[in-house]
Amino acid sequence: VLVMIPFWCAEIGVLLYVVWLFGSNSVFTLTASELTAERAFWRIRRRYVFPRGSIVEIRQIKDGGEGEDSFPSWALAVVGEKEVRILSRQPLDKSAWLGPVLAEWAGVKYRPDQTPQRHKTL
């Protein structure tokens, strides 16, 4: 039984991550002076506030679909003092739509992902 405890803990951790990934809700709020990105599930919240002047770039990043990961996905990062991913594990069209909107609001450059797209042929 003692040998199984680490495996049970790992299983619970994976389950909690999956619930957070698929069950949480992301909200982006733009005001005249700041961007607020908040992700919440039940009472658990993760919130980032970016002053408009501190944003240097909005970057799209491929964060899935390589190797054993069969779900191609993209993230969106706000680059300022540090790079913070505000959107992750999403289809290409979501980050490709939101990225230019945020970059235009902030008056900075939007840098799309440059990874070559591989399409399956029938």
C-alpha positions, 0 to 999 in steps of 0.5 A: 500500500505504501508503494501505491501512495505516490502513484495515487498522488500523481493520478490525483494531480493529473486529474486536477490538471485536466479539470483545470485545463478543460473546466476553467473559464478565461476572461480578458478585460481591456480598459484604457490603461490595463489588460486583465487576464483571469482564468477561474474554476470554481473558487480557484483563480489565476489573475494577471494584470498588465499595464498598457505601457509595460507590454512590449509584444504579443506572441503566439507560441505552438505549445502542442502537437509535437512528438507524442502530443497529437493535439496541435495547439497554440498559446498566446503570450504577453511579453513585458518584463517577463513573458506570461502565457495568457492563453494556452492549449487552444486551436490556432484560430483562437490565438490568431484572432485574439493576438492581433486584437490585443496587439492593436489595443496595446500599440505593439507588434503581434508576432505569430508562430513561425512553425511550418504547418503540416497538413495531412494529405488524404 
